């Protein structure tokens, strides 16, 4: 699946969210996840769809952002190993 094909309903299903009360938060997480992927890899927004496996990282990032929203005050450095592996495979800006 391409990142551009991922929609709010798909992310909510992945998260196990079945109401609309957090829709704005989830949409913000989706936007942030896409920007993070593009910035981290150096792949333009237009080219992200050329790498379908990035959608897995996208879902994972959305989940991490949603699940850790209550821990913002106690932030600890944590990287999702699945996200790291996928994004590092496509990283263009190695500086």
CORBEL-V626250 format. One record per residue. N is the residue number from 1. RES is the residue in three letters. OMEGA is omega in degrees with one decimal (999 if undefined). BURIAL is I if it has 24 or more other ideal C-beta (glycine too) atoms within 12 Angstrom, else O. D_CENTER is the distance of its C-alpha to the mean C-alpha in whole Angstrom. Layout:
BEGIN
n->N res->RES omega->OMEGA burial->BURIAL d_center->D_CENTER
n->N res->RES omega->OMEGA burial->BURIAL d_center->D_CENTER
END
This chain:
BEGIN
n->1 res->UNK omega->178.1 burial->O d_center->14
n->2 res->UNK omega->179.3 burial->O d_center->12
n->3 res->UNK omega->-178.6 burial->I d_center->9
n->4 res->UNK omega->179.3 burial->O d_center->12
n->5 res->UNK omega->179.9 burial->O d_center->13
n->6 res->UNK omega->-179.7 burial->I d_center->11
n->7 res->UNK omega->-178.2 burial->O d_center->12
n->8 res->UNK omega->-179.1 burial->O d_center->12
n->9 res->UNK omega->178.7 burial->O d_center->15
n->10 res->UNK omega->179.1 burial->O d_center->13
n->11 res->UNK omega->178.3 burial->I d_center->10
n->12 res->UNK omega->177.2 burial->I d_center->13
n->13 res->UNK omega->178.1 burial->O d_center->14
n->14 res->UNK omega->-178.6 burial->I d_center->12
n->15 res->UNK omega->-175.4 burial->I d_center->12
n->16 res->UNK omega->179.2 burial->O d_center->16
n->17 res->UNK omega->-173.6 burial->O d_center->16
n->18 res->UNK omega->174.4 burial->O d_center->19
n->19 res->UNK omega->-174.5 burial->O d_center->20
n->20 res->UNK omega->-172.5 burial->O d_center->19
n->21 res->UNK omega->-179.3 burial->O d_center->20
n->22 res->UNK omega->-176.6 burial->I d_center->16
n->23 res->UNK omega->-179.2 burial->O d_center->15
n->24 res->UNK omega->177.7 burial->O d_center->15
n->25 res->UNK omega->-179.4 burial->I d_center->13
n->26 res->UNK omega->176.7 burial->I d_center->10
n->27 res->UNK omega->176.5 burial->O d_center->11
n->28 res->UNK omega->177.7 burial->O d_center->10
n->29 res->UNK omega->178.9 burial->I d_center->7
n->30 res->UNK omega->179.3 burial->I d_center->6
n->31 res->UNK omega->179.5 burial->O d_center->8
n->32 res->UNK omega->179.8 burial->O d_center->7
n->33 res->UNK omega->179.4 burial->I d_center->3
n->34 res->UNK omega->179.2 burial->I d_center->6
n->35 res->UNK omega->179.1 burial->O d_center->8
n->36 res->UNK omega->179.7 burial->I d_center->7
n->37 res->UNK omega->-179.5 burial->I d_center->7
n->38 res->UNK omega->-179.1 burial->I d_center->10
n->39 res->UNK omega->-177.4 burial->O d_center->12
n->40 res->UNK omega->-176.2 burial->I d_center->12
n->41 res->UNK omega->-173.8 burial->I d_center->13
n->42 res->UNK omega->177.8 burial->O d_center->15
n->43 res->UNK omega->-178.8 burial->I d_center->14
n->44 res->UNK omega->178.1 burial->O d_center->15
n->45 res->UNK omega->-177.6 burial->O d_center->13
n->46 res->UNK omega->-176.0 burial->O d_center->16
n->47 res->UNK omega->-178.2 burial->O d_center->16
n->48 res->UNK omega->-179.3 burial->I d_center->12
n->49 res->UNK omega->177.6 burial->O d_center->14
n->50 res->UNK omega->-176.3 burial->O d_center->16
n->51 res->UNK omega->-175.5 burial->I d_center->14
n->52 res->UNK omega->-179.7 burial->O d_center->13
n->53 res->UNK omega->176.7 burial->I d_center->12
n->54 res->UNK omega->177.8 burial->I d_center->9
n->55 res->UNK omega->176.3 burial->I d_center->8
n->56 res->UNK omega->176.6 burial->I d_center->8
n->57 res->UNK omega->178.9 burial->I d_center->6
n->58 res->UNK omega->178.0 burial->I d_center->3
n->59 res->UNK omega->-179.8 burial->I d_center->5
n->60 res->UNK omega->179.2 burial->I d_center->6
n->61 res->UNK omega->177.6 burial->I d_center->3
n->62 res->UNK omega->179.8 burial->I d_center->4
n->63 res->UNK omega->179.6 burial->I d_center->7
n->64 res->UNK omega->-179.9 burial->I d_center->8
n->65 res->UNK omega->-179.4 burial->I d_center->8
n->66 res->UNK omega->-177.2 burial->I d_center->10
n->67 res->UNK omega->-176.0 burial->O d_center->12
n->68 res->UNK omega->-177.3 burial->O d_center->13
n->69 res->UNK omega->-180.0 burial->O d_center->14
n->70 res->UNK omega->-176.9 burial->O d_center->18
n->71 res->UNK omega->-176.1 burial->O d_center->18
n->72 res->UNK omega->-179.8 burial->O d_center->17
n->73 res->UNK omega->-178.7 burial->O d_center->21
n->74 res->UNK omega->-174.4 burial->O d_center->21
n->75 res->UNK omega->173.3 burial->O d_center->18
n->76 res->UNK omega->179.4 burial->O d_center->18
n->77 res->UNK omega->-179.6 burial->O d_center->17
n->78 res->UNK omega->175.9 burial->O d_center->14
n->79 res->UNK omega->176.3 burial->O d_center->12
n->80 res->UNK omega->-176.5 burial->I d_center->11
n->81 res->UNK omega->177.8 burial->O d_center->13
n->82 res->UNK omega->178.7 burial->O d_center->11
n->83 res->UNK omega->180.0 burial->I d_center->8
n->84 res->UNK omega->-178.7 burial->O d_center->11
n->85 res->UNK omega->-177.1 burial->O d_center->14
n->86 res->UNK omega->-177.8 burial->I d_center->11
n->87 res->UNK omega->179.5 burial->I d_center->11
n->88 res->UNK omega->176.7 burial->O d_center->14
n->89 res->UNK omega->-174.9 burial->O d_center->16
n->90 res->UNK omega->-175.1 burial->I d_center->15
n->91 res->UNK omega->179.8 burial->O d_center->15
n->92 res->UNK omega->-175.4 burial->O d_center->18
n->93 res->UNK omega->-172.8 burial->O d_center->19
n->94 res->UNK omega->-179.6 burial->O d_center->20
n->95 res->UNK omega->999 burial->O d_center->22
END
